[in-house]
Amino acid sequence: MITLKNIHRNFQVGDQLVHALDDVNLTISAGEYLSIMGPSGSGKSTLLNLLGLLDRPSAGSYHLNGRDVTSLSDIEQAQVRNQEIGFVFQMFHLVPRLTAAENVELPLILAGIEPAQRHAQVEAVMQELHISDRSHHKPDQLSGGQRQRVAIARATINQPKILLADEPTGNLDRKSGQDVIHLLEDLNRRGITLIMVTHDAEIGQRAQRQLHMMDGAITHEQSA
């Protein structure tokens, strides 16, 4: 499903060239549950952004389902993101002025889905994630766990093949964090490829496959 070959990502910081990713080679199969761990600044989030087509490599190639997505235009990459990739972030990234249901509906609007179908899909996914009673609440009226459930609903409303989670429990208490991890793992059991960045070794070790990064490179990997 995913193949990265000789990926580099460099940033110019003043007069210094920073190698955020340094010759990364990686293959991820459909349906895998993968965690990416390492200290701050090791390149975890840069790698996740690149996998999510939120960033482009300075060198190397990224093939998704046999297609070189690094050669796509910005518009074409956006289409791939909307159709095939879902995102869950530490800070939730919900739109404050929209209700929970309206936040979940956004990807369907971008995909051009008709209103009646949108509303039915939103209602179904919010019921499945046990947040239908919060449909008309805005993000500041929700707990952290509820906001992350809304974010997961939004990330999965288009039934993506890949779900990218960047520190999804970072702003949650332990119980809410465990609930979120169980939700993500249930989605993986249904066939979604789950790729998660985490600082929490206990959470990272739950993944079937664990990558460890340092200084922009994958230093080693292990399987559960």
N, CA, C and O of each residue as an XYZ file, in Angstrom:
896
protein
N       0.824     -1.205      0.000
C       0.000      0.000      0.000
C       0.862      1.260      0.000
O       0.655      2.147     -0.828
N       1.829      1.350      0.921
C       2.698      2.528      1.043
C       4.150      2.099      0.878
O       4.603      1.153      1.522
N       4.870      2.796      0.018
C       6.296      2.549     -0.147
C       7.037      3.879     -0.199
O       6.795      4.701     -1.083
N       7.930      4.080      0.743
C       8.807      5.255      0.748
C      10.216      4.795      0.378
O      10.735      3.834      0.946
N      10.823      5.487     -0.576
C      12.169      5.136     -1.015
C      13.086      6.354     -0.917
O      12.860      7.381     -1.556
N      14.129      6.205     -0.097
C      15.188      7.227      0.026
C      14.612      8.621      0.259
O      14.985      9.585     -0.411
N      13.689      8.707      1.227
C      13.023      9.971      1.510
C      13.906     10.876      2.359
O      14.429     10.468      3.396
N      14.059     12.112      1.897
C      14.736     13.166      2.650
C      13.773     14.347      2.767
O      13.018     14.643      1.841
N      13.815     15.012      3.916
C      13.069     16.271      4.075
C      13.974     17.241      4.808
O      14.322     17.041      5.971
N      14.345     18.290      4.101
C      15.268     19.278      4.651
C      14.561     20.605      4.849
O      13.693     20.987      4.064
N      14.941     21.299      5.904
C      14.427     22.641      6.172
C      15.606     23.591      6.366
O      16.600     23.243      7.004
N      15.483     24.781      5.813
C      16.502     25.798      6.015
C      16.115     26.637      7.223
O      15.083     27.308      7.209
N      16.926     26.605      8.254
C      16.691     27.401      9.463
C      17.870     28.363      9.595
O      18.952     27.987     10.047
N      17.636     29.613      9.191
C      18.731     30.572      9.155
C      19.761     30.137      8.128
O      19.437     29.934      6.958
N      20.998     29.996      8.569
C      22.037     29.527      7.651
C      22.333     28.044      7.818
O      23.324     27.536      7.293
N      21.461     27.346      8.560
C      21.671     25.923      8.833
C      20.642     25.071      8.096
O      19.458     25.409      8.076
N      21.082     23.976      7.493
C      20.197     23.027      6.829
C      19.875     21.900      7.807
O      20.765     21.173      8.249
N      18.591     21.764      8.138
C      18.148     20.747      9.089
C      17.585     19.557      8.325
O      16.709     19.718      7.475
N      18.092     18.354      8.629
C      17.629     17.126      7.982
C      16.537     16.499      8.849
O      16.813     15.673      9.719
N      15.297     16.907      8.594
C      14.180     16.394      9.394
C      13.919     14.915      9.118
O      13.555     14.164     10.023
N      14.106     14.501      7.860
C      14.052     13.088      7.494
C      15.295     12.778      6.678
O      15.636     13.504      5.744
N      15.969     11.690      7.039
C      17.277     11.399      6.450
C      17.295      9.983      5.870
O      17.564      9.013      6.578
N      17.004      9.885      4.572
C      17.076      8.625      3.841
C      16.176      7.555      4.466
O      16.632      6.478      4.851
N      14.882      7.886      4.552
C      13.900      6.958      5.128
C      13.376      6.014      4.051
O      12.934      6.449      2.988
N      13.433      4.721      4.342
C      12.867      3.686      3.482
C      11.863      2.887      4.313
O      12.177      2.409      5.403
N      10.658      2.755      3.778
C       9.593      2.153      4.580
C       8.514      1.575      3.674
O       8.124      2.188      2.681
N       8.040      0.387      4.032
C       6.896     -0.221      3.358
C       5.833     -0.556      4.398
O       6.130     -1.162      5.427
N       4.606     -0.162      4.127
C       3.485     -0.421      5.041
C       2.394     -1.129      4.251
O       1.944     -0.636      3.217
N       1.977     -2.273      4.737
C       0.958     -3.059      4.048
C      -0.447     -2.622      4.466
O      -0.641     -2.042      5.533
N      -1.411     -2.912      3.609
C      -2.806     -2.601      3.921
C      -3.232     -3.318      5.193
O      -2.955     -4.505      5.370
N      -3.906     -2.592      6.077
C      -4.438     -3.178      7.298
C      -3.470     -3.249      8.457
O      -3.825     -3.762      9.519
N      -2.248     -2.745      8.287
C      -1.267     -2.778      9.381
C      -1.648     -1.817     10.502
O      -2.394     -0.860     10.297
N      -1.122     -2.092     11.684
C      -1.223     -1.206     12.849
C       0.208     -0.887     13.237
O       0.922     -1.730     13.780
N       0.620      0.349     12.949
C       2.015      0.757     13.078
C       2.122      1.942     14.020
O       1.366      2.906     13.899
N       3.056      1.876     14.957
C       3.347      3.037     15.794
C       4.730      3.578     15.446
O       5.638      2.830     15.085
N       4.865      4.897     15.564
C       6.135      5.579     15.313
C       6.518      6.297     16.597
O       5.784      7.163     17.075
N       7.672      5.937     17.156
C       8.097      6.485     18.441
C       9.492      7.083     18.336
O      10.257      6.781     17.420
N       9.796      7.939     19.301
C      11.096      8.584     19.339
C      10.987      9.896     20.092
O       9.878     10.373     20.334
N      12.111     10.490     20.470
C      12.086     11.756     21.210
C      11.605     12.915     20.346
O      11.513     12.788     19.125
N      11.301     14.039     20.977
C      10.921     15.235     20.239
C      12.028     15.611     19.266
O      13.210     15.565     19.606
N      11.634     15.984     18.049
C      12.613     16.369     17.045
C      13.212     15.211     16.278
O      14.132     15.408     15.485
N      12.703     13.994     16.499
C      13.279     12.827     15.826
C      12.759     12.648     14.404
O      13.307     11.855     13.638
N      11.690     13.391     14.040
C      11.148     13.294     12.691
C       9.810     12.587     12.598
O       9.301     12.372     11.499
N       9.226     12.219     13.746
C       7.975     11.451     13.751
C       6.845     12.193     13.034
O       6.220     11.663     12.116
N       6.599     13.419     13.469
C       5.488     14.175     12.898
C       5.769     14.588     11.459
O       4.850     14.666     10.644
N       7.030     14.850     11.142
C       7.390     15.160      9.748
C       7.064     13.976      8.856
O       6.532     14.146      7.759
N       7.382     12.775      9.325
C       7.081     11.567      8.557
C       5.577     11.397      8.401
O       5.098     11.056      7.320
N       4.833     11.634      9.473
C       3.379     11.476      9.404
C       2.770     12.496      8.435
O       1.874     12.161      7.660
N       3.261     13.739      8.483
C       2.754     14.766      7.560
C       3.037     14.396      6.113
O       2.219     14.640      5.227
N       4.194     13.810      5.887
C       4.532     13.397      4.529
C       3.626     12.250      4.079
O       3.143     12.249      2.947
N       3.393     11.269      4.968
C       2.494     10.164      4.639
C       1.083     10.662      4.345
O       0.373     10.084      3.522
N       0.677     11.747      5.028
C      -0.650     12.307      4.842
C      -0.756     13.318      3.726
O      -1.799     13.948      3.552
N       0.329     13.485      2.958
C       0.364     14.436      1.841
C       0.112     15.866      2.300
O      -0.432     16.684      1.559
N       0.518     16.152      3.534
C       0.498     17.522      4.025
C       1.837     18.203      3.776
O       1.977     19.406      3.995
N       2.806     17.445      3.324
C       4.149     17.949      3.058
C       4.741     17.118      1.920
O       4.287     16.007      1.643
N       5.751     17.670      1.274
C       6.427     16.961      0.189
C       7.885     16.705      0.573
O       8.495     17.526      1.258
N       8.441     15.587      0.144
C       9.857     15.323      0.452
C      10.772     16.224     -0.376
O      10.409     16.679     -1.461
N      11.961     16.469      0.162
C      12.985     17.190     -0.598
C      13.591     16.284     -1.654
O      14.034     16.753     -2.703
N      13.613     14.986     -1.378
C      14.116     13.991     -2.336
C      13.510     12.647     -1.976
O      13.084     12.423     -0.843
N      13.477     11.744     -2.973
C      12.921     10.415     -2.761
C      11.527     10.297     -3.337
O      10.992     11.257     -3.892
N      10.942      9.122     -3.206
C       9.624      8.869     -3.790
C       8.680      8.242     -2.764
O       9.094      7.509     -1.866
N       7.398      8.561     -2.934
C       6.335      8.035     -2.092
C       5.278      7.447     -3.025
O       4.623      8.168     -3.776
N       5.125      6.126     -2.962
C       4.115      5.439     -3.762
C       2.978      4.976     -2.847
O       3.203      4.312     -1.835
N       1.765      5.338     -3.225
C       0.564      4.939     -2.499
C      -0.302      4.116     -3.453
O      -0.777      4.615     -4.473
N      -0.493      2.854     -3.100
C      -1.234      1.928     -3.968
C      -0.653      1.908     -5.383
O      -1.386      1.893     -6.373
N       0.684      1.908     -5.454
C       1.368      1.805     -6.734
C       1.482      3.100     -7.509
O       2.025      3.109     -8.614
N       0.987      4.183     -6.965
C       0.975      5.481     -7.652
C       1.964      6.420     -6.977
O       1.970      6.554     -5.753
N       2.802      7.071     -7.782
C       3.767      8.025     -7.236
C       3.035      9.322     -6.906
O       2.787     10.147     -7.785
N       2.694      9.490     -5.634
C       1.895     10.657     -5.245
C       2.744     11.915     -5.077
O       2.198     13.013     -4.979
N       4.070     11.774     -5.042
C       4.918     12.970     -4.931
C       4.884     13.784     -6.215
O       5.220     14.968     -6.203
N       4.485     13.169     -7.321
C       4.445     13.875     -8.595
C       3.104     14.546     -8.857
O       2.941     15.222     -9.873
N       2.141     14.371     -7.955
C       0.809     14.945     -8.145
C       0.808     16.436     -7.849
O       1.637     16.927     -7.083
N      -0.128     17.150     -8.458
C      -0.314     18.571     -8.161
C      -0.935     18.720     -6.771
O      -1.394     17.739     -6.186
N      -0.948     19.931     -6.250
C      -1.555     20.177     -4.939
C      -3.031     19.785     -4.936
O      -3.523     19.220     -3.959
N      -3.731     20.082     -6.021
C      -5.162     19.745     -6.106
C      -5.347     18.230     -6.133
O      -6.239     17.697     -5.472
N      -4.503     17.540     -6.898
C      -4.600     16.082     -6.966
C      -4.272     15.450     -5.620
O      -4.916     14.480     -5.221
N      -3.278     15.987     -4.915
C      -2.955     15.472     -3.584
C      -4.120     15.689     -2.624
O      -4.421     14.819     -1.806
N      -4.769     16.827     -2.718
C      -5.918     17.114     -1.849
C      -7.039     16.108     -2.100
O      -7.711     15.680     -1.162
N      -7.242     15.733     -3.353
C      -8.262     14.743     -3.683
C      -7.923     13.386     -3.072
O      -8.800     12.706     -2.539
N      -6.652     12.993     -3.147
C      -6.224     11.731     -2.550
C      -6.427     11.761     -1.039
O      -6.919     10.794     -0.457
N      -6.048     12.875     -0.401
C      -6.243     13.017      1.050
C      -7.702     12.837      1.418
O      -8.023     12.095      2.346
N      -8.581     13.504      0.701
C     -10.001     13.472      1.051
C     -10.610     12.091      0.850
O     -11.523     11.697      1.575
N     -10.102     11.355     -0.137
C     -10.692     10.061     -0.470
C     -10.075      8.901      0.301
O     -10.762      7.919      0.581
N      -8.795      8.994      0.650
C      -8.098      7.808      1.137
C      -7.456      7.938      2.517
O      -7.056      6.932      3.103
N      -7.351      9.165      3.049
C      -6.587      9.360      4.286
C      -7.410     10.142      5.300
O      -8.000     11.172      4.976
N      -7.442      9.641      6.531
C      -8.067     10.364      7.631
C      -7.020     10.781      8.641
O      -5.992     10.120      8.789
N      -7.281     11.894      9.347
C      -6.323     12.449     10.301
C      -6.969     12.640     11.668
O      -8.095     13.124     11.779
N      -6.228     12.250     12.708
C      -6.622     12.534     14.092
C      -5.430     13.194     14.762
O      -4.333     12.635     14.770
N      -5.638     14.398     15.332
C      -4.534     15.179     15.888
C      -4.655     15.323     17.403
O      -5.737     15.181     17.973
N      -3.537     15.603     18.030
C      -3.514     15.823     19.474
C      -4.417     16.985     19.887
O      -5.109     16.918     20.903
N      -4.398     18.053     19.082
C      -5.151     19.261     19.432
C      -6.552     19.274     18.824
O      -7.221     20.308     18.849
N      -7.003     18.154     18.283
C      -8.361     17.941     17.756
C      -8.601     18.674     16.423
O      -9.113     18.084     15.471
N      -8.229     19.959     16.363
C      -8.394     20.774     15.149
C      -9.844     20.812     14.663
O     -10.110     20.725     13.464
N     -10.771     20.942     15.605
C     -12.170     21.137     15.242
C     -12.413     22.624     14.969
O     -11.717     23.481     15.514
N     -13.392     22.920     14.132
C     -13.735     24.313     13.819
C     -14.619     24.844     14.950
O     -15.728     24.347     15.140
N     -14.149     25.848     15.708
C     -14.863     26.272     16.926
C     -16.296     26.737     16.706
O     -17.154     26.516     17.560
N     -16.567     27.384     15.564
C     -17.895     27.961     15.352
C     -18.917     26.945     14.849
O     -20.107     27.248     14.765
N     -18.454     25.741     14.514
C     -19.355     24.706     14.008
C     -19.739     23.733     15.113
O     -18.972     23.519     16.052
N     -20.913     23.150     15.003
C     -21.323     22.119     15.949
C     -20.534     20.837     15.682
O     -19.826     20.725     14.682
N     -20.668     19.882     16.587
C     -19.988     18.597     16.406
C     -20.407     17.953     15.084
O     -19.563     17.481     14.323
N     -21.709     17.937     14.815
C     -22.204     17.320     13.580
C     -21.684     18.049     12.346
O     -21.340     17.414     11.349
N     -21.626     19.367     12.408
C     -21.130     20.149     11.271
C     -19.644     19.897     11.038
O     -19.193     19.866      9.893
N     -18.888     19.718     12.106
C     -17.470     19.372     11.958
C     -17.309     18.023     11.263
O     -16.472     17.871     10.373
N     -18.112     17.050     11.672
C     -18.038     15.715     11.074
C     -18.441     15.758      9.598
O     -17.926     14.994      8.782
N     -19.355     16.650      9.274
C     -19.907     16.733      7.915
C     -18.929     17.348      6.905
O     -19.075     17.133      5.702
N     -17.947     18.100      7.374
C     -17.075     18.864      6.480
C     -16.463     18.040      5.340
O     -16.547     18.468      4.189
N     -15.848     16.871      5.607
C     -15.256     16.113      4.493
C     -16.278     15.694      3.441
O     -15.941     15.582      2.262
N     -17.535     15.460      3.857
C     -18.572     15.070      2.907
C     -18.952     16.253      2.016
O     -19.235     16.080      0.831
N     -18.955     17.448      2.595
C     -19.221     18.648      1.800
C     -18.133     18.821      0.747
O     -18.418     19.095     -0.419
N     -16.870     18.654      1.177
C     -15.750     18.782      0.246
C     -15.804     17.721     -0.848
O     -15.340     17.950     -1.965
N     -16.371     16.560     -0.524
C     -16.475     15.479     -1.503
C     -17.688     15.622     -2.417
O     -17.869     14.827     -3.339
N     -18.524     16.640     -2.162
C     -19.675     16.890     -3.020
C     -20.849     15.967     -2.792
O     -21.664     15.761     -3.691
N     -20.947     15.401     -1.584
C     -22.056     14.497     -1.265
C     -23.335     15.316     -1.045
O     -23.293     16.399     -0.461
N     -24.464     14.790     -1.518
C     -25.748     15.480     -1.380
C     -26.146     15.598      0.096
O     -25.826     14.716      0.893
N     -26.853     16.698      0.469
C     -27.191     16.948      1.883
C     -27.886     15.790      2.591
O     -27.516     15.453      3.715
N     -28.880     15.176      1.963
C     -29.619     14.089      2.631
C     -28.695     12.929      2.975
O     -28.771     12.364      4.065
N     -27.819     12.580      2.033
C     -26.873     11.490      2.279
C     -25.860     11.895      3.348
O     -25.492     11.088      4.202
N     -25.411     13.149      3.294
C     -24.460     13.647      4.311
C     -25.045     13.492      5.710
O     -24.396     12.963      6.613
N     -26.260     13.955      5.873
C     -26.864     13.945      7.205
C     -27.048     12.527      7.723
O     -26.861     12.272      8.913
N     -27.415     11.603      6.841
C     -27.585     10.205      7.247
C     -26.253      9.596      7.670
O     -26.187      8.870      8.662
N     -25.182      9.894      6.912
C     -23.869      9.351      7.254
C     -23.359      9.927      8.562
O     -22.795      9.210      9.388
N     -23.562     11.231      8.748
C     -23.107     11.870      9.992
C     -23.830     11.274     11.192
O     -23.206     10.954     12.204
N     -25.140     11.127     11.080
C     -25.915     10.556     12.183
C     -25.447      9.144     12.507
O     -25.334      8.779     13.677
N     -25.173      8.351     11.476
C     -24.759      6.959     11.687
C     -23.411      6.879     12.397
O     -23.263      6.113     13.348
N     -22.432      7.655     11.952
C     -21.100      7.566     12.549
C     -21.101      8.138     13.964
O     -20.368      7.650     14.824
N     -21.914      9.167     14.220
C     -21.949      9.736     15.567
C     -22.646      8.793     16.550
O     -22.290      8.739     17.727
N     -23.633      8.057     16.061
C     -24.254      7.040     16.912
C     -23.265      5.925     17.225
O     -23.186      5.439     18.354
N     -22.508      5.529     16.196
C     -21.540      4.450     16.375
C     -20.484      4.823     17.411
O     -20.027      3.965     18.165
N     -20.092      6.103     17.453
C     -19.059      6.557     18.385
C     -19.655      7.127     19.675
O     -18.944      7.711     20.492
N     -20.964      6.952     19.847
C     -21.660      7.323     21.094
C     -21.546      8.812     21.404
O     -21.320      9.205     22.549
N     -21.705      9.632     20.369
C     -21.682     11.085     20.582
C     -22.874     11.755     19.898
O     -22.872     12.972     19.709
N     -23.887     10.977     19.525
C     -25.041     11.562     18.839
C     -25.777     12.560     19.732
O     -26.416     13.484     19.229
N     -25.693     12.382     21.060
C     -26.349     13.319     21.962
C     -25.582     14.635     22.088
O     -26.032     15.556     22.770
N     -24.430     14.720     21.434
C     -23.631     15.951     21.441
C     -23.585     16.602     20.056
O     -22.757     17.476     19.800
N     -24.478     16.169     19.173
C     -24.445     16.633     17.786
C     -24.515     18.148     17.659
O     -23.847     18.729     16.804
N     -25.313     18.788     18.499
C     -25.542     20.229     18.357
C     -24.667     21.059     19.295
O     -24.839     22.274     19.399
N     -23.738     20.407     19.969
C     -22.813     21.127     20.843
C     -21.597     21.599     20.041
O     -21.145     20.921     19.119
N     -21.084     22.755     20.404
C     -19.849     23.243     19.797
C     -18.657     22.687     20.580
O     -18.814     22.254     21.722
N     -17.456     22.698     19.968
C     -16.301     22.061     20.613
C     -16.038     22.520     22.042
O     -15.643     21.708     22.878
N     -16.249     23.812     22.346
C     -15.959     24.279     23.710
C     -16.989     23.808     24.725
O     -16.842     24.060     25.921
N     -18.035     23.125     24.257
C     -19.042     22.546     25.149
C     -18.834     21.049     25.346
O     -19.649     20.377     25.978
N     -17.728     20.531     24.798
C     -17.443     19.107     24.867
C     -16.214     18.843     25.732
O     -15.338     19.699     25.852
N     -16.151     17.663     26.328
C     -14.942     17.247     27.043
C     -13.862     16.885     26.031
O     -14.136     16.768     24.837
N     -12.636     16.709     26.513
C     -11.546     16.325     25.625
C     -11.823     15.010     24.919
O     -11.585     14.887     23.717
N     -12.322     14.030     25.653
C     -12.626     12.737     25.053
C     -13.710     12.837     23.996
O     -13.630     12.186     22.955
N     -14.733     13.658     24.263
C     -15.802     13.854     23.288
C     -15.283     14.557     22.043
O     -15.663     14.205     20.926
N     -14.420     15.546     22.226
C     -13.848     16.246     21.066
C     -13.024     15.286     20.205
O     -13.060     15.358     18.977
N     -12.279     14.383     20.862
C     -11.490     13.448     20.067
C     -12.394     12.444     19.349
O     -12.063     12.002     18.249
N     -13.513     12.080     19.942
C     -14.462     11.206     19.254
C     -15.038     11.909     18.019
O     -15.207     11.297     16.964
N     -15.334     13.195     18.169
C     -15.810     13.972     17.013
C     -14.736     14.003     15.935
O     -15.032     13.854     14.749
N     -13.479     14.200     16.354
C     -12.373     14.226     15.385
C     -12.224     12.882     14.675
O     -11.948     12.840     13.476
N     -12.408     11.782     15.413
C     -12.324     10.447     14.799
C     -13.491     10.250     13.827
O     -13.313      9.693     12.744
N     -14.677     10.706     14.215
C     -15.829     10.610     13.321
C     -15.572     11.376     12.036
O     -15.864     10.886     10.945
N     -15.026     12.579     12.162
C     -14.713     13.384     10.971
C     -13.653     12.694     10.122
O     -13.737     12.700      8.894
N     -12.657     12.098     10.774
C     -11.553     11.456     10.044
C     -11.999     10.226      9.274
O     -11.391      9.867      8.265
N     -13.057      9.578      9.744
C     -13.468      8.301      9.151
C     -14.761      8.385      8.358
O     -15.206      7.374      7.814
N     -15.379      9.558      8.273
C     -16.686      9.689      7.633
C     -16.642      9.302      6.153
O     -17.638      8.828      5.608
N     -15.497      9.502      5.504
C     -15.358      9.145      4.089
C     -14.813      7.733      3.897
O     -14.453      7.346      2.785
N     -14.754      6.968      4.981
C     -14.273      5.576      4.947
C     -12.884      5.486      4.293
O     -12.705      4.792      3.292
N     -11.917      6.190      4.866
C     -10.566      6.162      4.292
C      -9.908      4.811      4.498
O     -10.295      4.045      5.380
N      -8.918      4.532      3.682
C      -8.153      3.290      3.828
C      -7.048      3.435      4.863
O      -6.586      2.445      5.431
N      -6.623      4.683      5.110
C      -5.507      4.955      6.014
C      -5.958      5.962      7.060
O      -6.598      6.960      6.728
N      -5.628      5.705      8.328
C      -5.900      6.645      9.402
C      -4.579      7.005     10.073
O      -3.874      6.134     10.583
N      -4.250      8.296     10.067
C      -3.028      8.800     10.677
C      -3.385      9.495     11.980
O      -4.227     10.393     11.994
N      -2.755      9.091     13.074
C      -3.052      9.651     14.385
C      -1.772     10.217     14.999
O      -0.816      9.481     15.244
N      -1.758     11.522     15.244
C      -0.579     12.196     15.800
C      -0.822     12.511     17.266
O      -1.537     13.460     17.591
N      -0.230     11.718     18.155
C      -0.401     11.868     19.606
C      -1.892     11.988     19.968
O      -2.281     12.962     20.611
N      -2.722     11.032     19.575
C      -4.174     11.185     19.746
C      -4.641     11.226     21.193
O      -5.765     11.649     21.464
N      -3.792     10.792     22.135
C      -4.183     10.808     23.550
C      -3.438     11.892     24.330
O      -3.560     11.972     25.552
N      -2.677     12.715     23.638
C      -1.789     13.668     24.305
C      -2.489     14.683     25.192
O      -1.906     15.146     26.171
N      -3.735     15.039     24.868
C      -4.466     16.041     25.652
C      -5.618     15.431     26.442
O      -6.558     16.131     26.818
N      -5.543     14.126     26.693
C      -6.645     13.438     27.360
C      -6.196     12.824     28.676
O      -5.025     12.484     28.845
N      -7.142     12.683     29.614
C      -6.852     11.936     30.834
C      -6.717     10.463     30.473
O      -7.042     10.050     29.360
N      -6.237      9.684     31.424
C      -5.904      8.287     31.121
C      -7.106      7.490     30.613
O      -6.993      6.768     29.622
N      -8.256      7.614     31.283
C      -9.419      6.826     30.869
C      -9.885      7.233     29.469
O     -10.152      6.377     28.626
N      -9.982      8.560     29.224
C     -10.406      9.017     27.902
C      -9.407      8.574     26.839
O      -9.788      8.206     25.728
N      -8.122      8.614     27.194
C      -7.088      8.171     26.257
C      -7.232      6.703     25.909
O      -7.103      6.317     24.747
N      -7.501      5.879     26.923
C      -7.688      4.445     26.665
C      -8.913      4.202     25.787
O      -8.896      3.343     24.907
N      -9.975      4.967     26.035
C     -11.182      4.822     25.211
C     -10.881      5.150     23.750
O     -11.338      4.454     22.844
N     -10.107      6.216     23.530
C      -9.760      6.626     22.167
C      -8.897      5.566     21.484
O      -9.114      5.246     20.315
N      -7.919      5.020     22.212
C      -7.069      3.970     21.631
C      -7.902      2.757     21.248
O      -7.687      2.169     20.188
N      -8.845      2.377     22.094
C      -9.699      1.225     21.786
C     -10.548      1.497     20.537
O     -10.771      0.597     19.728
N     -11.017      2.736     20.385
C     -11.782      3.092     19.188
C     -10.911      2.965     17.935
O     -11.340      2.403     16.927
N      -9.692      3.490     18.008
C      -8.785      3.429     16.866
C      -8.430      1.982     16.527
O      -8.381      1.604     15.357
N      -8.186      1.185     17.555
C      -7.840     -0.223     17.318
C      -9.016     -1.001     16.735
O      -8.820     -1.923     15.944
N     -10.238     -0.633     17.123
C     -11.411     -1.277     16.543
C     -11.518     -0.951     15.054
O     -11.876     -1.813     14.251
N     -11.205      0.297     14.687
C     -11.206      0.676     13.269
C     -10.152     -0.125     12.498
O     -10.381     -0.538     11.361
N      -8.996     -0.337     13.135
C      -7.950     -1.133     12.497
C      -8.403     -2.576     12.284
O      -8.125     -3.172     11.244
N      -9.098     -3.129     13.268
C      -9.600     -4.504     13.131
C     -10.600     -4.626     11.982
O     -10.791     -5.709     11.427
N     -11.231     -3.513     11.634
C     -12.180     -3.516     10.516
C     -11.490     -3.332      9.166
O     -12.139     -3.356      8.121
N     -10.167     -3.147      9.196
C      -9.429     -3.098      7.943
C      -8.706     -1.807      7.636
O      -7.945     -1.751      6.670
N      -8.917     -0.758      8.433
C      -8.216      0.499      8.189
C      -6.751      0.361      8.598
O      -6.449     -0.189      9.657
N      -5.859      0.851      7.775
C      -4.442      0.909      8.121
C      -4.253      2.031      9.131
O      -4.562      3.186      8.838
N      -3.749      1.702     10.317
C      -3.596      2.680     11.401
C      -2.120      2.969     11.626
O      -1.338      2.069     11.932
N      -1.746      4.243     11.471
C      -0.369      4.684     11.687
C      -0.407      5.776     12.755
O      -1.016      6.828     12.559
N       0.252      5.512     13.888
C       0.115      6.395     15.034
C       1.475      6.842     15.570
O       2.358      6.025     15.834
N       1.619      8.151     15.722
C       2.776      8.726     16.392
C       2.446      8.876     17.871
O       1.384      9.392     18.218
N       3.340      8.432     18.741
C       3.108      8.576     20.174
C       4.425      8.671     20.934
O       5.430      8.072     20.552
N       4.391      9.449     22.033
C       5.510      9.483     22.970
C       5.350      8.416     24.055
O       6.290      8.106     24.788
N       4.134      7.861     24.140
C       3.801      6.933     25.220
C       4.221      5.510     24.816
O       3.599      4.894     23.951
N       5.260      5.011     25.440
C       5.778      3.688     25.078
C       4.728      2.598     25.301
O       4.657      1.638     24.534
N       3.919      2.741     26.341
C       2.890      1.733     26.626
C       1.880      1.660     25.489
O       1.460      0.573     25.092
N       1.491      2.821     24.966
C       0.558      2.851     23.836
C       1.251      2.359     22.577
O       0.681      1.568     21.826
N       2.468      2.814     22.338
C       3.196      2.420     21.140
C       3.398      0.924     21.034
O       3.377      0.365     19.937
N       3.594      0.270     22.176
C       3.852     -1.170     22.172
C       2.600     -1.996     21.887
O       2.686     -3.207     21.683
N       1.439     -1.342     21.874
C       0.209     -2.060     21.528
C       0.152     -2.364     20.030
O      -0.548     -3.285     19.608
N       0.895     -1.586     19.222
C       0.856     -1.755     17.764
C       1.511     -3.072     17.360
O       2.396     -3.581     18.046
N       1.058     -3.605     16.240
C       1.638     -4.849     15.719
C       3.098     -4.639     15.318
O       3.918     -5.553     15.404
N       3.403     -3.428     14.882
C       4.751     -3.100     14.403
C       5.125     -1.723     14.921
O       4.327     -0.788     14.871
N       6.350     -1.610     15.420
C       6.785     -0.366     16.062
C       8.073      0.135     15.427
O       9.069     -0.586     15.363
N       8.043      1.388     14.956
C       9.232      2.027     14.409
C       9.794      2.984     15.443
O       9.044      3.677     16.132
N      11.110      3.021     15.550
C      11.776      3.957     16.455
C      12.659      4.883     15.623
O      13.439      4.438     14.781
N      12.514      6.196     15.882
C      13.228      7.188     15.094
C      14.175      8.014     15.960
O      13.945      8.222     17.151
N      15.236      8.471     15.325
C      16.200      9.376     15.970
C      16.860     10.190     14.863
O      17.318      9.640     13.862
N      16.903     11.494     15.053
C      17.597     12.386     14.109
C      17.141     12.178     12.671
O      17.958     12.178     11.749
N      15.837     11.999     12.481
C      15.281     11.924     11.141
C      15.393     10.570     10.466
O      15.005     10.423      9.306
N      15.915      9.580     11.172
C      16.116      8.252     10.571
C      15.395      7.190     11.409
O      15.215      7.346     12.617
N      14.990      6.113     10.742
C      14.443      4.957     11.455
C      15.624      4.152     11.976
O      16.393      3.604     11.186
N      15.779      4.074     13.279
C      16.929      3.387     13.862
C      16.693      1.886     13.977
O      17.614      1.095     13.774
N      15.470      1.491     14.300
C      15.136      0.072     14.369
C      13.624     -0.096     14.432
O      12.892      0.864     14.670
N      13.171     -1.310     14.220
C      11.754     -1.610     14.358
C      11.597     -2.968     15.018
O      12.502     -3.802     15.008
N      10.417     -3.160     15.592
C      10.122     -4.428     16.263
C       8.656     -4.751     16.080
O       7.849     -3.877     15.764
N       8.320     -6.002     16.279
C       6.936     -6.454     16.172
C       6.430     -6.912     17.527
O       7.187     -7.413     18.359
N       5.139     -6.730     17.731
C       4.539     -7.118     19.008
C       4.469     -8.639     19.109
O       3.994     -9.169     20.113
